[in-house]
């Protein structure tokens, strides 16, 4: 029993890790505490979530905002929503994550045949066919370089 409370109050969020997994783990600890016959107020879960954040200036600002809420308004649901939205904002964009996010869009473009009026070429995925194909390939390469 005491182990669950210790785990609840000492658990730390690692920057870059999925916030949803961290919150799910915190809520699982609450579930295990209640299954063991103890009751724990939702306010304690909310505070434990806030205290589990890293000690950085950006997360400290979030902690201050959340702790400034009235204790009746501070719920685990409000805290988890705020933390998930902030984690999405703070998540670093890597080349791999960018590719994963845009993978479905690339697949759709690869299946579509889009005529390019500027070059009189047909774009199939990332390849151009027909007259003006070389010019279309150069333009597409330059456009991708500017986007990165």
ABEGO torsion letter per residue (X at the ends): XAAAAAAAAABBBBBGBBAAAAAAAAAAAAAAAAAAGBBBBAAAAAAAAAAABBBBAAAAAAAAAAAABBAAABBAAAAAAAAAAAAAAABBBBAAAAAAAAAAAAAAAAABBBBBAAAGBBBBEABBBEBGAAAAAAAAAAAAAAAX
